[in-house]
Amino acid sequence: MTSPLVAGVLLAGATALVALAVLVLGRVVRGPTTPDRVVAVNVVGTTAVVVIALLSAALDEPGFLEVAIVYGLLNFLLSLGLAKFTIERGGVL
């Protein structure tokens, strides 16, 4: 059972991370290079995993951790796919 103070701090941290992820989305859109975009997409995905884990702790929902693990694996596979796609197009990571 999470105390209200700890839950509030966890939710505040999750909110701050979401705000920072929105700022990183600007890097995904603007670039300027493909590697910048790839790293920004990876940062947003990793931030989503951390936010889901924080929400799991704050709301006492252990099932959210399973979602975070699956999303983390998908984020890893997306990173590999983007890296392969970038290298095949002649880009350098």
Backbone as JSON Lines, residues from 0, in Angstrom:
{"i":0,"aa":"M","n":[0.84,-1.17,0.0],"ca":[0.0,0.0,0.0],"c":[0.89,1.24,0.0]}
{"i":1,"aa":"T","n":[0.7,2.08,-0.98],"ca":[1.5,3.29,-1.11],"c":[0.84,4.42,-0.34]}
{"i":2,"aa":"S","n":[1.64,5.15,0.43],"ca":[1.09,6.27,1.17],"c":[0.72,7.39,0.2]}
{"i":3,"aa":"P","n":[-0.2,8.26,0.61],"ca":[-0.61,9.35,-0.29],"c":[0.54,10.28,-0.68]}
{"i":4,"aa":"L","n":[1.48,10.5,0.22],"ca":[2.61,11.37,-0.09],"c":[3.49,10.74,-1.18]}
{"i":5,"aa":"V","n":[3.8,9.47,-1.02],"ca":[4.63,8.78,-2.0],"c":[3.91,8.71,-3.34]}
{"i":6,"aa":"A","n":[2.61,8.42,-3.31],"ca":[1.83,8.36,-4.55],"c":[1.83,9.72,-5.25]}
{"i":7,"aa":"G","n":[1.71,10.78,-4.48],"ca":[1.74,12.13,-5.07],"c":[3.07,12.45,-5.71]}
{"i":8,"aa":"V","n":[4.15,12.06,-5.04],"ca":[5.49,12.3,-5.6],"c":[5.69,11.48,-6.88]}
{"i":9,"aa":"L","n":[5.24,10.24,-6.87],"ca":[5.36,9.4,-8.07],"c":[4.54,9.97,-9.22]}
{"i":10,"aa":"L","n":[3.35,10.44,-8.94],"ca":[2.52,11.03,-9.99],"c":[3.13,12.34,-10.5]}
{"i":11,"aa":"A","n":[3.73,13.12,-9.6],"ca":[4.39,14.36,-10.03],"c":[5.59,14.04,-10.93]}
{"i":12,"aa":"G","n":[6.34,13.02,-10.57],"ca":[7.46,12.6,-11.4],"c":[7.0,12.12,-12.76]}
{"i":13,"aa":"A","n":[5.92,11.35,-12.79],"ca":[5.38,10.87,-14.07],"c":[4.91,12.04,-14.92]}
{"i":14,"aa":"T","n":[4.28,13.03,-14.29],"ca":[3.83,14.21,-15.03],"c":[5.0,14.98,-15.61]}
{"i":15,"aa":"A","n":[6.06,15.13,-14.83],"ca":[7.25,15.84,-15.32],"c":[7.87,15.09,-16.49]}
{"i":16,"aa":"L","n":[7.93,13.78,-16.42],"ca":[8.49,13.0,-17.52],"c":[7.65,13.11,-18.78]}
{"i":17,"aa":"V","n":[6.34,13.14,-18.62],"ca":[5.46,13.31,-19.79],"c":[5.7,14.67,-20.43]}
{"i":18,"aa":"A","n":[5.86,15.71,-19.61],"ca":[6.13,17.05,-20.14],"c":[7.45,17.07,-20.9]}
{"i":19,"aa":"L","n":[8.46,16.42,-20.37],"ca":[9.75,16.37,-21.06],"c":[9.67,15.55,-22.34]}
{"i":20,"aa":"A","n":[8.87,14.49,-22.34],"ca":[8.7,13.68,-23.55],"c":[8.03,14.49,-24.65]}
{"i":21,"aa":"V","n":[7.11,15.36,-24.27],"ca":[6.47,16.23,-25.27],"c":[7.51,17.16,-25.9]}
{"i":22,"aa":"L","n":[8.44,17.65,-25.1],"ca":[9.5,18.5,-25.65],"c":[10.41,17.71,-26.58]}
{"i":23,"aa":"V","n":[10.68,16.46,-26.24],"ca":[11.53,15.62,-27.09],"c":[10.84,15.32,-28.42]}
{"i":24,"aa":"L","n":[9.52,15.29,-28.42],"ca":[8.8,15.07,-29.68],"c":[9.12,16.15,-30.71]}
{"i":25,"aa":"G","n":[9.47,17.34,-30.24],"ca":[9.91,18.39,-31.16],"c":[11.17,17.98,-31.9]}
{"i":26,"aa":"R","n":[12.06,17.27,-31.23],"ca":[13.28,16.78,-31.87],"c":[12.94,15.69,-32.89]}
{"i":27,"aa":"V","n":[11.92,14.9,-32.61],"ca":[11.5,13.88,-33.58],"c":[11.01,14.54,-34.86]}
{"i":28,"aa":"V","n":[10.27,15.62,-34.72],"ca":[9.7,16.29,-35.89],"c":[10.75,17.11,-36.63]}
{"i":29,"aa":"R","n":[11.57,17.88,-35.89],"ca":[12.5,18.8,-36.53],"c":[13.81,18.16,-36.96]}
{"i":30,"aa":"G","n":[14.24,17.15,-36.31],"ca":[15.51,16.52,-36.7],"c":[16.69,17.16,-36.02]}
{"i":31,"aa":"P","n":[17.66,17.63,-36.67],"ca":[17.84,17.88,-38.1],"c":[18.33,16.66,-38.87]}
{"i":32,"aa":"T","n":[18.86,15.66,-38.19],"ca":[19.37,14.49,-38.91],"c":[18.58,13.25,-38.49]}
{"i":33,"aa":"T","n":[18.71,12.21,-39.27],"ca":[18.01,10.96,-38.97],"c":[18.46,10.36,-37.64]}
{"i":34,"aa":"P","n":[19.76,10.34,-37.33],"ca":[20.14,9.8,-36.01],"c":[19.51,10.57,-34.85]}
{"i":35,"aa":"D","n":[19.36,11.89,-34.99],"ca":[18.69,12.67,-33.95],"c":[17.25,12.18,-33.76]}
{"i":36,"aa":"R","n":[16.59,11.93,-34.85],"ca":[15.2,11.46,-34.78],"c":[15.12,10.06,-34.15]}
{"i":37,"aa":"V","n":[16.05,9.19,-34.52],"ca":[16.04,7.83,-33.97],"c":[16.26,7.86,-32.46]}
{"i":38,"aa":"V","n":[17.21,8.64,-32.01],"ca":[17.48,8.74,-30.57],"c":[16.28,9.35,-29.85]}
{"i":39,"aa":"A","n":[15.66,10.36,-30.45],"ca":[14.5,11.0,-29.82],"c":[13.33,10.02,-29.7]}
{"i":40,"aa":"V","n":[13.1,9.22,-30.72],"ca":[12.03,8.22,-30.65],"c":[12.33,7.21,-29.54]}
{"i":41,"aa":"N","n":[13.59,6.82,-29.41],"ca":[13.98,5.89,-28.37],"c":[13.78,6.51,-26.98]}
{"i":42,"aa":"V","n":[14.11,7.78,-26.84],"ca":[13.92,8.47,-25.56],"c":[12.44,8.52,-25.19]}
{"i":43,"aa":"V","n":[11.59,8.82,-26.16],"ca":[10.15,8.89,-25.88],"c":[9.63,7.51,-25.47]}
{"i":44,"aa":"G","n":[10.07,6.47,-26.14],"ca":[9.64,5.12,-25.78],"c":[10.1,4.71,-24.4]}
{"i":45,"aa":"T","n":[11.34,5.02,-24.07],"ca":[11.87,4.7,-22.75],"c":[11.15,5.5,-21.67]}
{"i":46,"aa":"T","n":[10.84,6.75,-21.96],"ca":[10.1,7.57,-21.01],"c":[8.71,6.99,-20.77]}
{"i":47,"aa":"A","n":[8.09,6.48,-21.81],"ca":[6.77,5.86,-21.65],"c":[6.85,4.65,-20.73]}
{"i":48,"aa":"V","n":[7.89,3.86,-20.86],"ca":[8.06,2.68,-19.99],"c":[8.21,3.13,-18.54]}
{"i":49,"aa":"V","n":[9.01,4.15,-18.3],"ca":[9.23,4.63,-16.93],"c":[7.94,5.22,-16.36]}
{"i":50,"aa":"V","n":[7.19,5.96,-17.17],"ca":[5.93,6.54,-16.69],"c":[4.95,5.43,-16.32]}
{"i":51,"aa":"I","n":[4.86,4.39,-17.13],"ca":[3.97,3.28,-16.8],"c":[4.4,2.61,-15.5]}
{"i":52,"aa":"A","n":[5.7,2.45,-15.29],"ca":[6.19,1.85,-14.04],"c":[5.88,2.75,-12.85]}
{"i":53,"aa":"L","n":[6.04,4.06,-13.0],"ca":[5.71,4.98,-11.9],"c":[4.22,4.94,-11.58]}
{"i":54,"aa":"L","n":[3.4,4.88,-12.62],"ca":[1.96,4.79,-12.39],"c":[1.6,3.48,-11.69]}
{"i":55,"aa":"S","n":[2.29,2.42,-12.04],"ca":[2.05,1.14,-11.38],"c":[2.32,1.23,-9.89]}
{"i":56,"aa":"A","n":[3.41,1.88,-9.54],"ca":[3.75,2.03,-8.12],"c":[2.79,2.98,-7.42]}
{"i":57,"aa":"A","n":[2.43,4.08,-8.08],"ca":[1.57,5.08,-7.44],"c":[0.15,4.57,-7.24]}
{"i":58,"aa":"L","n":[-0.34,3.77,-8.17],"ca":[-1.73,3.31,-8.11],"c":[-1.87,1.91,-7.53]}
{"i":59,"aa":"D","n":[-0.75,1.32,-7.09],"ca":[-0.76,-0.05,-6.56],"c":[-1.39,-1.04,-7.53]}
{"i":60,"aa":"E","n":[-0.99,-0.95,-8.78],"ca":[-1.48,-1.85,-9.83],"c":[-0.3,-2.63,-10.4]}
{"i":61,"aa":"P","n":[0.02,-3.8,-9.86],"ca":[1.17,-4.55,-10.36],"c":[1.01,-5.01,-11.81]}
{"i":62,"aa":"G","n":[-0.21,-5.07,-12.3],"ca":[-0.43,-5.46,-13.69],"c":[0.17,-4.48,-14.68]}
{"i":63,"aa":"F","n":[0.31,-3.23,-14.28],"ca":[0.91,-2.23,-15.16],"c":[2.38,-2.55,-15.44]}
{"i":64,"aa":"L","n":[3.04,-3.22,-14.5],"ca":[4.44,-3.57,-14.72],"c":[4.61,-4.53,-15.89]}
{"i":65,"aa":"E","n":[3.65,-5.43,-16.05],"ca":[3.69,-6.33,-17.2],"c":[3.56,-5.54,-18.5]}
{"i":66,"aa":"V","n":[2.69,-4.56,-18.49],"ca":[2.53,-3.7,-19.66],"c":[3.83,-2.95,-19.94]}
{"i":67,"aa":"A","n":[4.48,-2.46,-18.88],"ca":[5.74,-1.74,-19.06],"c":[6.82,-2.65,-19.63]}
{"i":68,"aa":"I","n":[6.88,-3.89,-19.19],"ca":[7.88,-4.82,-19.7],"c":[7.64,-5.11,-21.18]}
{"i":69,"aa":"V","n":[6.39,-5.36,-21.54],"ca":[6.07,-5.63,-22.95],"c":[6.38,-4.41,-23.8]}
{"i":70,"aa":"Y","n":[6.01,-3.23,-23.31],"ca":[6.28,-2.02,-24.08],"c":[7.79,-1.77,-24.18]}
{"i":71,"aa":"G","n":[8.53,-2.1,-23.15],"ca":[9.99,-1.96,-23.21],"c":[10.59,-2.87,-24.27]}
{"i":72,"aa":"L","n":[10.09,-4.11,-24.36],"ca":[10.56,-5.02,-25.4],"c":[10.21,-4.51,-26.79]}
{"i":73,"aa":"L","n":[9.0,-3.98,-26.95],"ca":[8.62,-3.41,-28.24],"c":[9.47,-2.2,-28.58]}
{"i":74,"aa":"N","n":[9.79,-1.39,-27.58],"ca":[10.64,-0.23,-27.8],"c":[12.03,-0.67,-28.27]}
{"i":75,"aa":"F","n":[12.55,-1.74,-27.68],"ca":[13.85,-2.26,-28.09],"c":[13.82,-2.74,-29.53]}
{"i":76,"aa":"L","n":[12.77,-3.49,-29.89],"ca":[12.65,-3.97,-31.27],"c":[12.49,-2.82,-32.25]}
{"i":77,"aa":"L","n":[11.75,-1.78,-31.85],"ca":[11.62,-0.6,-32.7],"c":[12.96,0.07,-32.9]}
{"i":78,"aa":"S","n":[13.76,0.15,-31.86],"ca":[15.09,0.76,-31.98],"c":[15.97,-0.03,-32.95]}
{"i":79,"aa":"L","n":[15.91,-1.36,-32.85],"ca":[16.68,-2.18,-33.78],"c":[16.21,-1.98,-35.22]}
{"i":80,"aa":"G","n":[14.9,-1.94,-35.41],"ca":[14.36,-1.75,-36.75],"c":[14.72,-0.4,-37.33]}
{"i":81,"aa":"L","n":[14.63,0.64,-36.52],"ca":[14.99,1.98,-37.0],"c":[16.48,2.06,-37.32]}
{"i":82,"aa":"A","n":[17.3,1.43,-36.51],"ca":[18.74,1.44,-36.78],"c":[19.05,0.72,-38.08]}
{"i":83,"aa":"K","n":[18.43,-0.43,-38.29],"ca":[18.66,-1.18,-39.53],"c":[18.18,-0.39,-40.74]}
{"i":84,"aa":"F","n":[17.02,0.22,-40.62],"ca":[16.47,1.02,-41.71],"c":[17.37,2.2,-42.03]}
{"i":85,"aa":"T","n":[17.88,2.86,-41.01],"ca":[18.76,4.01,-41.21],"c":[20.06,3.6,-41.88]}
{"i":86,"aa":"I","n":[20.64,2.5,-41.44],"ca":[21.9,2.04,-42.02],"c":[21.7,1.61,-43.46]}
{"i":87,"aa":"E","n":[20.59,0.94,-43.76],"ca":[20.33,0.5,-45.13],"c":[20.13,1.68,-46.08]}
{"i":88,"aa":"R","n":[19.63,2.79,-45.57],"ca":[19.44,3.98,-46.4],"c":[20.73,4.76,-46.58]}
{"i":89,"aa":"G","n":[21.8,4.31,-45.98],"ca":[23.08,5.0,-46.12],"c":[23.37,5.97,-45.01]}
{"i":90,"aa":"G","n":[22.51,6.02,-44.0],"ca":[22.74,6.89,-42.87],"c":[23.73,6.27,-41.91]}
{"i":91,"aa":"V","n":[24.26,7.08,-41.05],"ca":[25.22,6.59,-40.06],"c":[24.63,6.85,-38.68]}
{"i":92,"aa":"L","n":[24.63,5.83,-37.86],"ca":[24.17,6.01,-36.49],"c":[25.32,6.27,-35.61]}
